Amino acid sequence: MKRLILFFALATMLASCTINSVQETPQVVLLTARAQDWNAQLGTTNVPLYYSCRFDMPEITSSVFSLGSVQTYVYINDAQQVLPSVLHFRNPSGEMWTQTIDCEYGIGYIKLFYTNSDFSVTDAPATMDFRVVVTR
């Protein structure tokens, strides 16, 4: 009798611990943000605080937004860097700054951001290539 009770207890626990998994093939989207695509977001002194670039992404559905994931990479020197990408620089004069590239996404779009920590670079970023992996 004890074995029968133990069997039913184990069967009940195992039955209540099911995992629903949906495995779909990720969608990969390649994006190019050209220099002219970046929009300056100006501060009170008209110095760009950061640059942004928005792309329509119909691949990011409400289902992906709620249950999936979106991972974005930037191509830098023949390599891929996952976002956010934070790189540190020092010029010959000894000035140091950090370049940050990150993103946000919502249903139907992705927005890329480019920021220099010293906020003194007034030129738009150069053309940059990105890879976006959308998984549901």
N, CA, C and O of each residue as an XYZ file, in Angstrom:
544
protein
N       0.815     -1.180      0.000
C       0.000      0.000      0.000
C       0.873      1.264      0.000
O       0.575      2.233     -0.698
N       1.968      1.240      0.803
C       2.862      2.387      0.845
C       3.485      2.629     -0.527
O       3.662      3.775     -0.941
N       3.816      1.549     -1.227
C       4.398      1.685     -2.562
C       3.388      2.306     -3.530
O       3.755      3.125     -4.372
N       2.148      1.924     -3.410
C       1.109      2.464     -4.282
C       0.908      3.955     -4.019
O       0.758      4.730     -4.964
N       0.903      4.361     -2.774
C       0.762      5.776     -2.428
C       1.982      6.559     -2.938
O       1.838      7.647     -3.496
N       3.174      5.998     -2.743
C       4.396      6.645     -3.225
C       4.366      6.782     -4.745
O       4.752      7.825     -5.274
N       3.915      5.745     -5.457
C       3.825      5.782     -6.914
C       2.890      6.900     -7.363
O       3.242      7.672     -8.255
N       1.697      7.000     -6.757
C       0.751      8.052     -7.131
C       1.277      9.448     -6.781
O       1.047     10.400     -7.526
N       1.967      9.570     -5.676
C       2.537     10.863     -5.294
C       3.595     11.300     -6.308
O       3.618     12.456     -6.731
N       4.461     10.379     -6.690
C       5.491     10.695     -7.683
C       4.876     10.998     -9.043
O       5.304     11.929     -9.725
N       3.885     10.225     -9.436
C       3.226     10.450    -10.723
C       2.549     11.808    -10.749
O       2.590     12.497    -11.768
N       1.930     12.204     -9.651
C       1.272     13.510     -9.568
C       2.292     14.637     -9.663
O       2.058     15.623    -10.362
N       3.422     14.503     -8.970
C       4.453     15.540     -9.022
C       5.041     15.663    -10.423
O       5.243     16.775    -10.913
N       5.313     14.556    -11.060
C       5.887     14.594    -12.405
C       4.897     15.157    -13.413
O       5.290     15.894    -14.318
N       3.642     14.829    -13.275
C       2.620     15.325    -14.203
C       2.430     16.826    -14.058
O       2.103     17.498    -15.036
N       2.626     17.366    -12.866
C       2.422     18.797    -12.659
C       3.657     19.616    -13.035
O       3.606     20.846    -12.995
N       4.743     18.975    -13.392
C       5.982     19.674    -13.719
C       6.301     19.595    -15.201
O       7.454     19.379    -15.573
N       5.318     19.763    -16.037
C       5.578     19.728    -17.469
C       6.093     21.091    -17.928
O       5.738     22.126    -17.364
N       6.910     21.071    -18.930
C       7.473     22.286    -19.488
C       6.986     22.411    -20.919
O       7.161     21.504    -21.732
N       6.378     23.539    -21.212
C       5.942     23.810    -22.575
C       7.064     24.535    -23.288
O       7.394     25.667    -22.935
N       7.649     23.904    -24.276
C       8.697     24.584    -25.019
C       8.341     24.592    -26.493
O       7.887     23.599    -27.062
N       8.564     25.737    -27.075
C       8.336     25.899    -28.501
C       9.679     26.201    -29.120
O      10.322     27.191    -28.769
N      10.100     25.371    -30.022
C      11.385     25.604    -30.663
C      11.139     26.015    -32.099
O      10.626     25.241    -32.906
N      11.508     27.227    -32.397
C      11.384     27.734    -33.748
C      12.755     28.186    -34.222
O      13.634     28.498    -33.418
N      12.920     28.215    -35.506
C      14.163     28.683    -36.078
C      14.249     30.198    -35.911
O      13.308     30.907    -36.266
N      15.363     30.706    -35.376
C      15.501     32.156    -35.238
C      15.491     32.843    -36.602
O      15.940     32.278    -37.599
N      14.985     34.043    -36.628
C      15.047     34.873    -37.829
C      16.227     35.809    -37.679
O      16.375     36.462    -36.646
N      17.058     35.881    -38.685
C      18.228     36.751    -38.663
C      18.008     37.871    -39.669
O      17.716     37.624    -40.840
N      18.152     39.099    -39.200
C      17.958     40.273    -40.041
C      19.252     41.084    -40.010
O      19.779     41.383    -38.938
N      19.757     41.436    -41.185
C      20.948     42.274    -41.281
C      20.517     43.711    -41.553
O      19.705     43.970    -42.442
N      21.067     44.636    -40.782
C      20.730     46.051    -40.919
C      21.994     46.864    -41.160
O      23.056     46.554    -40.621
N      21.871     47.895    -41.967
C      22.960     48.844    -42.162
C      22.452     50.231    -41.799
O      21.500     50.736    -42.394
N      23.100     50.834    -40.815
C      22.796     52.214    -40.433
C      23.841     53.089    -41.112
O      24.996     53.139    -40.690
N      23.425     53.771    -42.157
C      24.349     54.643    -42.894
C      24.579     55.924    -42.101
O      23.770     56.284    -41.245
N      25.662     56.598    -42.382
C      25.995     57.825    -41.653
C      24.834     58.820    -41.675
O      24.566     59.484    -40.673
N      24.151     58.925    -42.803
C      23.046     59.878    -42.911
C      21.767     59.407    -42.204
O      20.825     60.186    -42.058
N      21.725     58.157    -41.770
C      20.546     57.627    -41.080
C      20.515     57.987    -39.591
O      19.449     57.973    -38.975
N      21.662     58.307    -39.016
C      21.739     58.607    -37.588
C      21.153     59.987    -37.311
O      21.473     60.948    -38.011
N      20.307     60.093    -36.307
C      19.676     61.362    -35.904
C      20.283     61.834    -34.588
O      20.300     61.095    -33.604
N      20.777     63.062    -34.575
C      21.362     63.621    -33.357
C      20.267     63.983    -32.367
O      19.267     64.600    -32.734
N      20.456     63.604    -31.132
C      19.578     63.995    -30.033
C      20.341     65.053    -29.254
O      21.282     64.738    -28.525
N      19.937     66.305    -29.408
C      20.718     67.431    -28.899
C      20.402     67.770    -27.454
O      19.267     67.638    -26.996
N      21.438     68.211    -26.746
C      21.273     68.704    -25.392
C      20.959     70.191    -25.407
O      20.731     70.760    -26.475
N      20.943     70.822    -24.260
C      20.579     72.237    -24.156
C      21.596     73.149    -24.831
O      21.260     74.280    -25.184
N      22.826     72.689    -25.018
C      23.856     73.507    -25.662
C      24.012     73.150    -27.137
O      25.005     73.515    -27.768
N      23.029     72.435    -27.686
C      23.042     71.995    -29.080
C      24.197     71.047    -29.416
O      24.542     70.873    -30.585
N      24.780     70.450    -28.410
C      25.793     69.416    -28.613
C      25.078     68.073    -28.566
O      24.283     67.831    -27.659
N      25.347     67.199    -29.525
C      24.660     65.904    -29.504
C      24.961     65.112    -28.226
O      26.119     64.889    -27.872
N      23.904     64.701    -27.555
C      24.058     63.823    -26.401
C      24.267     62.389    -26.863
O      25.047     61.633    -26.283
N      23.544     62.034    -27.930
C      23.688     60.712    -28.530
C      23.042     60.754    -29.906
O      22.376     61.723    -30.271
N      23.255     59.688    -30.654
C      22.641     59.528    -31.969
C      21.749     58.298    -31.928
O      22.029     57.340    -31.207
N      20.678     58.329    -32.702
C      19.794     57.166    -32.768
C      19.392     56.904    -34.216
O      19.443     57.789    -35.070
N      19.000     55.678    -34.458
C      18.578     55.250    -35.787
C      17.497     54.188    -35.593
O      17.715     53.204    -34.887
N      16.341     54.381    -36.213
C      15.193     53.483    -36.025
C      14.926     52.700    -37.303
O      14.974     53.246    -38.405
N      14.642     51.400    -37.136
C      14.293     50.523    -38.251
C      12.961     49.839    -37.968
O      12.699     49.430    -36.837
N      12.127     49.715    -38.984
C      10.933     48.885    -38.866
C      11.377     47.431    -38.823
O      12.236     47.013    -39.599
N      10.787     46.662    -37.910
C      11.123     45.244    -37.753
C       9.834     44.447    -37.576
O       9.455     44.133    -36.447
N       9.153     44.113    -38.682
C       7.924     43.339    -38.549
C       8.162     41.962    -37.933
O       7.217     41.308    -37.492
N       9.415     41.520    -37.899
C       9.748     40.231    -37.275
C       9.522     40.258    -35.767
O       9.336     39.210    -35.149
N       9.537     41.456    -35.170
C       9.298     41.573    -33.726
C       7.792     41.734    -33.524
O       7.265     42.846    -33.491
N       7.132     40.619    -33.394
C       5.685     40.589    -33.210
C       5.352     40.724    -31.724
O       6.248     40.730    -30.880
N       4.086     40.829    -31.416
C       3.685     40.891    -30.005
C       4.066     39.598    -29.289
O       4.392     39.613    -28.102
N       4.024     38.485    -30.008
C       4.423     37.207    -29.426
C       5.917     37.195    -29.097
O       6.312     36.741    -28.023
N       6.746     37.691    -30.017
C       8.185     37.778    -29.758
C       8.433     38.729    -28.598
O       9.233     38.431    -27.712
N       7.755     39.869    -28.595
C       7.936     40.864    -27.533
C       7.609     40.280    -26.163
O       8.307     40.551    -25.186
N       6.545     39.477    -26.091
C       6.101     38.930    -24.805
C       6.832     37.656    -24.398
O       7.137     37.457    -23.222
N       7.110     36.797    -25.371
C       7.612     35.462    -25.041
C       8.976     35.119    -25.631
O       9.590     34.130    -25.230
N       9.453     35.916    -26.571
C      10.687     35.586    -27.271
C      11.849     36.445    -26.817
O      11.860     36.983    -25.710
N      12.826     36.559    -27.703
C      13.984     37.397    -27.407
C      14.531     38.003    -28.692
O      14.350     37.469    -29.787
N      15.195     39.119    -28.524
C      15.836     39.812    -29.632
C      17.262     40.104    -29.189
O      17.480     40.777    -28.182
N      18.220     39.603    -29.936
C      19.635     39.826    -29.621
C      20.266     40.562    -30.789
O      20.089     40.167    -31.942
N      20.997     41.626    -30.502
C      21.568     42.463    -31.551
C      23.082     42.503    -31.425
O      23.631     42.582    -30.326
N      23.744     42.447    -32.576
C      25.200     42.464    -32.658
C      25.622     43.579    -33.614
O      24.919     43.877    -34.579
N      26.770     44.191    -33.340
C      27.348     45.163    -34.262
C      28.642     44.554    -34.799
O      29.387     43.899    -34.070
N      28.890     44.780    -36.070
C      30.135     44.314    -36.676
C      31.207     45.370    -36.434
O      31.049     46.533    -36.806
N      32.306     44.942    -35.802
C      33.434     45.824    -35.530
C      34.703     45.091    -35.926
O      35.044     44.067    -35.335
N      35.399     45.611    -36.919
C      36.682     45.033    -37.346
C      36.607     43.524    -37.586
O      37.340     42.761    -36.956
N      35.755     43.103    -38.461
C      35.621     41.684    -38.843
C      35.200     40.768    -37.697
O      35.445     39.563    -37.742
N      34.577     41.329    -36.684
C      34.061     40.543    -35.558
C      32.676     41.060    -35.214
O      32.282     42.149    -35.632
N      31.941     40.262    -34.444
C      30.626     40.683    -33.976
C      30.695     40.940    -32.481
O      31.245     40.142    -31.722
N      30.136     42.051    -32.078
C      30.085     42.432    -30.666
C      28.629     42.482    -30.255
O      27.831     43.174    -30.887
N      28.271     41.759    -29.208
C      26.896     41.776    -28.733
C      26.599     43.139    -28.102
O      27.458     43.725    -27.444
N      25.376     43.636    -28.310
C      24.995     44.911    -27.710
C      24.463     44.691    -26.305
O      23.767     43.704    -26.068
N      24.763     45.570    -25.374
C      25.477     46.808    -25.600
C      26.973     46.570    -25.795
O      27.575     45.706    -25.158
N      27.548     47.358    -26.689
C      28.979     47.334    -26.957
C      29.578     48.563    -26.290
O      29.168     49.691    -26.561
N      30.541     48.336    -25.426
C      31.186     49.434    -24.706
C      32.683     49.340    -24.986
O      33.350     48.404    -24.545
N      33.201     50.320    -25.721
C      34.620     50.332    -26.081
C      35.275     51.587    -25.515
O      34.680     52.664    -25.507
N      36.500     51.430    -25.046
C      37.234     52.543    -24.437
C      38.354     52.972    -25.382
O      39.021     52.137    -25.992
N      38.551     54.287    -25.493
C      39.538     54.837    -26.409
C      40.414     55.865    -25.707
O      40.036     56.466    -24.701
N      41.603     56.040    -26.283
C      42.522     57.091    -25.831
C      43.234     57.602    -27.068
O      43.831     56.825    -27.812
N      43.172     58.914    -27.292
C      43.829     59.475    -28.467
C      45.283     59.845    -28.133
O      45.679     59.780    -26.969
N      46.076     60.230    -29.131
C      47.486     60.557    -28.875
C      47.685     61.692    -27.867
O      48.741     61.776    -27.240
N      46.698     62.555    -27.704
C      46.793     63.653    -26.730
C      46.507     63.200    -25.305
O      46.646     63.977    -24.361
N      46.111     61.948    -25.152
C      45.821     61.419    -23.823
C      44.372     61.529    -23.409
O      44.012     61.099    -22.313
N      43.522     62.101    -24.265
C      42.100     62.201    -23.935
C      41.465     60.816    -24.033
O      41.742     60.048    -24.954
N      40.609     60.520    -23.060
C      39.961     59.208    -23.027
C      38.452     59.373    -23.108
O      37.896     60.360    -22.627
N      37.793     58.392    -23.725
C      36.347     58.383    -23.796
C      35.862     56.959    -24.019
O      36.634     56.062    -24.358
N      34.591     56.782    -23.824
C      33.948     55.489    -24.024
C      32.877     55.635    -25.088
O      32.086     56.578    -25.073
N      32.865     54.694    -26.005
C      31.829     54.646    -27.043
C      30.867     53.531    -26.683
O      31.280     52.387    -26.490
N      29.598     53.854    -26.592
C      28.575     52.860    -26.266
C      27.586     52.756    -27.420
O      27.065     53.764    -27.898
N      27.337     51.540    -27.857
C      26.323     51.269    -28.870
C      25.331     50.315    -28.226
O      25.706     49.234    -27.774
N      24.067     50.714    -28.186
C      23.057     49.853    -27.596
C      21.758     49.988    -28.376
O      21.698     50.691    -29.385
N      20.719     49.311    -27.902
C      19.462     49.328    -28.637
C      18.283     49.107    -27.704
O      18.427     48.681    -26.558
N      17.118     49.414    -28.243
C      15.859     49.061    -27.607
C      14.961     48.536    -28.715
O      15.169     48.834    -29.891
N      13.973     47.760    -28.333
C      13.029     47.282    -29.342
C      11.636     47.232    -28.769
O      11.437     47.130    -27.559
N      10.680     47.307    -29.664
C       9.277     47.191    -29.320
C       8.590     46.438    -30.438
O       9.239     45.992    -31.384
N       7.314     46.297    -30.338
C       6.570     45.561    -31.365
C       6.718     46.310    -32.689
O       6.267     47.446    -32.829
N       7.352     45.656    -33.647
C       7.482     46.204    -34.986
C       8.654     47.131    -35.246
O       8.760     47.676    -36.345
N       9.548     47.333    -34.265
C      10.678     48.230    -34.517
C      11.877     47.884    -33.645
O      11.763     47.185    -32.639
N      13.031     48.397    -34.066
C      14.241     48.380    -33.243
C      14.893     49.744    -33.394
O      14.891     50.319    -34.482
N      15.448     50.260    -32.314
C      16.097     51.567    -32.327
C      17.516     51.388    -31.793
O      17.722     50.833    -30.714
N      18.480     51.863    -32.560
C      19.892     51.756    -32.202
C      20.370     53.101    -31.653
O      19.904     54.157    -32.080
N      21.299     53.048    -30.710
C      21.837     54.249    -30.085
C      23.359     54.226    -30.128
O      23.985     53.174    -29.994
N      23.942     55.409    -30.316
C      25.394     55.572    -30.345
C      25.725     56.762    -29.451
O      25.221     57.864    -29.669
N      26.575     56.542    -28.444
C      26.913     57.595    -27.484
C      28.408     57.590    -27.211
O      29.003     56.532    -27.009
N      29.015     58.770    -27.206
C      30.388     58.932    -26.729
C      30.312     59.563    -25.347
O      29.552     60.507    -25.135
N      31.089     59.050    -24.414
C      30.972     59.494    -23.022
C      31.378     60.946    -22.821
O      30.939     61.577    -21.859
N      32.207     61.490    -23.708
C      32.616     62.879    -23.517
C      31.663     63.863    -24.189
O      31.789     65.072    -23.995
N      30.715     63.361    -24.974
C      29.701     64.171    -25.647
C      30.293     65.274    -26.531
O      29.593     66.221    -26.892
N      31.565     65.154    -26.877
C      32.176     66.219    -27.669
C      32.253     65.879    -29.158
O      32.599     66.744    -29.964
N      31.950     64.686    -29.526
C      31.981     64.309    -30.935
C      30.690     64.797    -31.579
O      29.603     64.341    -31.222
N      30.809     65.718    -32.521
C      29.612     66.281    -33.139
C      29.300     65.649    -34.486
O      28.236     65.898    -35.054
N      30.215     64.834    -35.005
C      29.953     64.153    -36.274
C      29.110     62.912    -36.032
O      29.272     62.218    -35.028
N      28.206     62.645    -36.970
C      27.384     61.434    -36.879
C      28.278     60.210    -36.992
O      29.343     60.282    -37.605
N      27.869     59.100    -36.419
C      28.650     57.874    -36.556
C      28.775     57.485    -38.030
O      27.936     57.843    -38.857
N      29.806     56.770    -38.328
C      29.995     56.251    -39.683
C      28.966     55.155    -39.939
O      28.219     54.773    -39.038
N      28.934     54.664    -41.145
C      28.050     53.553    -41.475
C      28.414     52.344    -40.623
O      29.587     51.997    -40.487
N      27.402     51.713    -40.056
C      27.611     50.559    -39.180
C      26.666     49.441    -39.600
O      25.528     49.691    -39.997
N      27.153     48.199    -39.508
C      26.348     47.028    -39.844
C      25.979     46.282    -38.574
O      26.783     46.157    -37.650
N      24.736     45.786    -38.544
C      24.201     45.087    -37.380
C      23.566     43.771    -37.812
O      23.120     43.621    -38.949
N      23.535     42.836    -36.894
C      22.824     41.562    -37.094
C      21.863     41.418    -35.932
O      22.256     41.485    -34.768
N      20.585     41.217    -36.269
C      19.540     41.076    -35.265
C      18.982     39.655    -35.345
O      18.561     39.202    -36.409
N      18.985     38.965    -34.216
C      18.457     37.598    -34.147
C      17.172     37.628    -33.336
O      17.174     37.971    -32.154
N      16.084     37.267    -33.985
C      14.751     37.287    -33.370
C      14.327     35.849    -33.132
O      14.272     35.051    -34.068
N      14.029     35.516    -31.890
C      13.653     34.152    -31.521
C      12.322     34.175    -30.782
O      12.098     35.018    -29.913
N      11.466     33.266    -31.124
C      10.175     33.103    -30.427
C      10.143     31.738    -29.783
O       9.155     31.380    -29.141
